[in-house]
Amino acid sequence: MNDIVLEARGIVKRYGHVTAVAGADFDLRAGEILAVIGDNGAGKSSLIKVLSGDVVPDAGEVLLDGKQVHFKSPHDAQLAGIETVYQDLAMAPALDIATNLFLGRELRRKGPLGSVLRMLDVKEMRAQSRKQMDALGITTLQSITQPVDSLSGGQRQTVAVARAAAFGRRVVIMDEPTAALGVRESKGVLDLIRRIRDTGIPVVLISHDMPAVFEVADRIHIHRLGRRATVVRPGDHEMNEVVGIMTGALPPPAMVAEAS
């Protein structure tokens, strides 16, 4: 049975004379956390930008649920059910949590108040935000009405992840979600990533945090020199082996097909 949700074949992306992605392949399977790792300049960020609609490839194809898609913007990917949490989180710090969850997708009040006067349905957005937080087991936020600039780094990351989970019907992509967090807050974010996976939404985790990768990933996509070198399971390799494959110190082993 083919359980691939998001796939890329032969992706090429050039920036002038520099080829960032050189015929890269990618596959994300249902019900998994797929970590994507690579040394600086390996091209993994450009590949992820193609998958999230931020960059249009020069060659190759992207398939969602087996059907070819052509994303020309992040909005196109969002409409297809792919949500991305970037390192800058893309939030409005002065606004409250509920407003940030619906940022760019605000709910209008019913009838003329919404259609003519363009009034927001603040009550419904707060109710849905609380429901989303409860569904993900998020208990570290005091109130949905808190302004985001009053939150810690881990809490802000939690809000960004919850927003992605709320609208990411098919895939959630996370770019270095633990990069600026301490040990305790990182653990909370990793637990949240697991809960999203457990709801049935596969997660792509781009990270340099190897302990975090080995803690939560079902498979590890190793990107090197602009293409996929191999895919391994954390349980089959030591961390230093994976780093060696990523840097070229060790040859890549045969690629595994499915999550364990």
C-alpha positions, 0 to 999 in steps of 0.5 A, a space after each residue: 500500500 502506498 502511504 506517501 502523503 507528500 513526495 518530491 522527485 528530481 527537484 532542481 533549484 538554482 540561484 544564478 550560477 549556484 545549484 542549491 538543489 540538484 535533483 533531490 527526492 523526498 517522501 513523507 509517509 502517513 503517521 510519521 515524524 520525518 526529520 530532515 538534516 544536513 550540513 550548512 549549504 546542503 540545500 535542505 532549506 531550499 528543498 523545504 521551501 519548494 515543498 512549502 510553496 515559498 520557492 518555485 523549483 526549476 525542475 522536478 515535481 511535487 506530489 500531494 496524495 499522489 497527485 502533482 501540485 504546483 505551488 507558486 506561493 505559501 498560500 497555495 500550499 496552505 490551501 492544500 493543507 500544508 502548514 509551515 512553522 518558520 523560525 521567526 514564527 510569523 506572529 504579531 506580538 502585540 495581539 493576543 493568542 487567539 488573534 495570532 492563531 487566526 492571523 490572516 484567516 480571521 473569522 467574521 461575524 455572521 450577517 451584515 456585521 461581518 459581510 458589510 462592516 467586516 467585524 471579527 467574531 472574536 468570541 468564536 475565534 477564542 472558543 476555537 483557539 481554546 478547543 485547539 489548545 485543549 485538543 493538543 493538551 497545551 496547559 502552559 498558557 494562562 489565557 487565550 487573551 494573553 498578548 503574545 509578547 507576554 509569553 516565553 520563547 517556548 510558549 510562543 513556539 507552542 502557539 505557532 505550532 498549535 496554529 499550524 496543527 489547526 490548519 495543516 490538514 495534510 502536513 505540518 513542516 517545522 523549521 528548527 522549532 527548538 533552536 532558541 529554547 532551553 531543555 525544559 521548553 524544548 521537551 514541551 515542544 517535542 511532546 507537542 510534535 508527537 501529539 500532532 503526529 498522533 492525531 494523524 498529521 505527518 510532521 516534517 522536522 528540520 533540525 540541527 538538534 541531533 538529540 531532539 531528532 533521535 528522540 522524536 523522529 521515525 525516519 531521518 532524511 539526510 541531505 547532502 550536496 543538494 540531494 537526498 543521500 539516504 533515509 535511516 531509522 534512528 534505532 538502526 544507527 548511532 548519532 555519530 554515524 548519522 553525523 558522519 553520513 551527513 558530513 561525508 565522513 561515512 558512506 550512506 547506507 541503503 535507504 529505508 522505505 518505511 517508518 518503524 
